Amino acid sequence: MTAIPRRERVASLAAARLEKTVSADAVRHNLGVLRAAAGGRRVMAVVKGDAYGFGAPDLARLLVDARVDALAVDTVAQGAELREVGIEVPILVMDVDVADNAAACARHRLMPAVATAEQVRRHGAVLRDRGGAPATVWLRTNVGFNRFGPREDEGFGAVLDALHEARDAVRPAGVFAHLSSAGRDEGETAAQADAFRARLASTRAVLGPRVVASLAATHGLLHPDALRGTDWVRPGLGLYGLLQADDRVRATPAGARLDGLRPAVSVRARVLDVVTVTRSEGFGYDRSASVAPGRRLGSVAIGFSHGLAGSAAAPRGLLRGRSCAMVGRPGMDCTQFDVTDVPGGARPGDWMTFIGPEHEGGGPARTARDLGAELGLSLYELLATLRMPVRVEDSRPRRDGIEAFED
Ligand SMILES: *Cc1c(COP(=O)(O)O)cnc(C)c1O
C-alpha cells in the first residue's frame, strides 16, 4: 500500500466539509494593482503569519512566479520555512527576532531587521564567525508605531554608529518603519512620513547615500506622503484585495489607485444535518439556546476550532441567497444556523458561504468585512483566525516542481 502524503490526506478528508479558497488569479491581479500604485518602486510582499493564513510556501511561490522583488516575514522560523521549500528571493525578517536566532538567520540567508546597537553587534559577531562577505541587514526605525526601534532620535544615533563599526560583517542595505495610522489618519501619516524622511537623511549621513528606504505597506499606498523619497513598498493585506481603510481616505485621488483590487478570498462550509424544532425546548450545551417550534436548524461544519469564536460573535452564513443567523454558540467543529427561510429548504451537503460570492458569476455575496464585523475582528485578525484547509484556485497550470514540495 502506498502511503498518502500527510498534507494530501488531511486536505482530501477535510476539504469536503469546509474550505478557505484563495484565488491565485486575483492575487496576481492585486500584485499588479499594488505595483502600479507604488509607481515603479520595488515590491516586497509580506507573507507573515503563514501568508495571512493562506499558506506561506504556496503564496510565496505564486508571488515569486509573478516576479515580486522580495518577501518579508516576521520571524526567522517563517523565513527558514520559505528557504526550505526553495524560495530564493531576498527575505526580510521585519520583526526583530530574539538574539538566539541570529545564527539561523545567517544560515538561511535572511535579512534581519535591527533596531538596537546590541542587535547590530550580535548579528555582526555571528556573521564574523561565519566569515565571507558582509551580509545585508535592514535598520528598523520608529516613527510612531512605538513597537520596535528607538522611540527618540538619541537612541537612533547609537544604532547608526554600531552599524558603521560593524561594517566588516554587516551591510545596512535599507531603513524601514511601519506607519500606525495609514488609511485612516492623513495628518498623522504625513507627520510620520516627515519623521521617516528626517531619519533617512541622518542614516545616509552616517552610512552613505546608497541606503534605500521603505515606509508604505498596503495602506501607505493611499498616501502620496508615505511614498515620497522611498524605494520599496511592503504590502500584505492588499494582495488579497482587502483594505482596512476609511471611506474618506479611499475617496482621495491617491485612494482611487487601489480601486482595482479584487477580493481573492472565500470561505464556505457544508450543511451536515438539518434539525426541525417541533416543540419549545433548549438547544446545545445546557440547552441554553431557545428556538421557536417550526424553525429549522442546519448543523454546519465550522466551529471554534476553525476560528468561529468569541462570546459576542454573531456570524451569519449565506445559503441560496438567504442570510442565516447562528443559533446558540459555536461548537468545536460544528455550529447551528437558522435555515428555516432558505428557498427550497436546506439539505445536508449544501454549502453555506461565509465569505465570497455564493454562485459563480453573480448572486449575493458576503465580504470579509461582513464576517469580521460579526466576529468583532479586524481583517488581519479574521484572516489569521480562520484556520481550515486552504485551496489555491488557479486558472494557470501548476508549474513543474511545485508538486515536489508537498511530498
Ligand atoms: C504586516 C506588516 C506589513 C504589511 O502590512 P499590510 O497592512 O498587510 O500591507 C508591512 N510592514 C510591516 C513592518 C508589517 O508588520
The ligand as an ORCA input file, in Angstrom:
! r2SCAN-3c Opt
* xyz 0 1
  C       2.313     43.494      8.496
  C       3.343     44.439      8.054
  C       3.337     44.918      6.742
  C       2.228     44.605      5.765
  O       1.066     45.305      6.184
  P      -0.293     45.276      5.351
  O      -1.132     46.291      6.046
  O      -0.833     43.905      5.496
  O       0.010     45.611      3.966
  C       4.382     45.729      6.349
  N       5.379     46.064      7.201
  C       5.402     45.646      8.477
  C       6.525     46.049      9.363
  C       4.384     44.827      8.964
  O       4.404     44.408     10.221
*
